[in-house]
């Protein structure tokens, strides 16, 4: 398969992922959030207000608000993402208005914010994984990443959505709508992070001891984990020491600590969270 065929195959999968993600988002919006006046932020939040106050179909509003953003994004991001974003937003808008004709799955606002937030986060993550968007805050986040690649997608989306939720509180005059919407947005951001970064949290152990060689060998033999030695300097004692660093799963942390303490009861151990570890023995 040549490069051109691979590019076409990738594009087809990304378009299918975009449409599927848009459908998942529409389920969350039409069957959970919208019937309970809840907002997931972004243009959907504005569309929710217009839906209740002016009886304008939500899908039409979302599509109309995204047109200026499309023009800017197309110039900034290029043809591929521009086309996929149009497909994503159009699909999302159509699916919302179609599913809006069905009965909501719950009238309980608490259940709606929980399940709506989780499901819309899943749909959003699928679309972002497809290098696409449904417009609104997730498209803005993609544009933001062109200026700063280190920006976390979920943070950009949440900041924009908080502002939109405040607008919903003002218009609907119910603080609980904002509180429930905030839960939905928080869950949405968490689901996006989990899908992008994984759920396998790893621990990083930093071990300071005078018996580093023996500790490193025993960790390798008894726990099956490798260690790395870095030279450090105690600023109080002015002494140089070898510092061991060991990445381990949560289940192995206790065993690593036990090995270190059995060899050197005076060893100093720091256990920190490593959000993601890529390499031999890990991802």
Phi, psi and omega in degrees: 000122182281175184298320182297318180294322178296320179296319179294317179297317178298317180297318179298314179296322180292322177294316178298319178296322178297313180294317179296316178297322178296322178295318178298316179297321181294323177300312180298319183288308187282329186256350180234302190281304185302315180297340181253016178062021180269156183236144172260010180085190179062200180293336177298326178294317177295319180296328178296318179297313181293329179297317184275328185267329182241000178059034178269129179307135186298318182299319180297318180297314180300316181296317182294320181290335184276345183303310178298324180293323177300316182299318179289316183294323179297322178290323186275324190257341181100171190293320186299305180294326179300311181295315181295325179292322176297315178300315181297313182291318178297315179298314180301314182296315180295314181297321180300310183291331176288313182288339179297340180281348179272162177288137177298151182282340176202148174254004178274117185296327180294312178297322181297318182289325180292303183288323178297317180296316180295313184291319180290330174295320178298313180297318179297318180296320178299318180292316179295324176296333180272011182055044182222191178197171172248027181079194177062218187293327180288329174289322176298321179295324177294317177298318180299323181290340175288335176273323180218099183299342183275355179293132177282126183305314184297325181294318179298314181298316183294319180299317178295318185290329177299317179298318180296319180297322177300322177296320178298320179297317182296316184285317182275345178057037177225113183294331182293332176297318178293320181294316178293320179297323178297322177297316180299317181292321178298314179296322178301314179297321180294319179296320177299315179297317181298316182290324181280324187249349178090167182251001185268084179289131181249150178259144176246118181257129176248119186242125178245120184203162175273357181238048185297319183299313181293320179297316180298317180295318182289327176296319178294319183283314187270330183252337181077026179243142177274159178231157177236135180258127176238139179279131178230172182226125176286116186288337179277314182273344183064025180256144176271137180220153174275128181252126179270137176238130182222123175268129184215154175289165181300326181289340182264351184300312182299322181291320178297315179297319180296318178299312182297316182288329179290330179274318180222097180301339181266007180296146181255122187235131175244130178246120182235161177277132172250112187299325181203136177233125180241125180152188183303125179089352180233216182291000000 
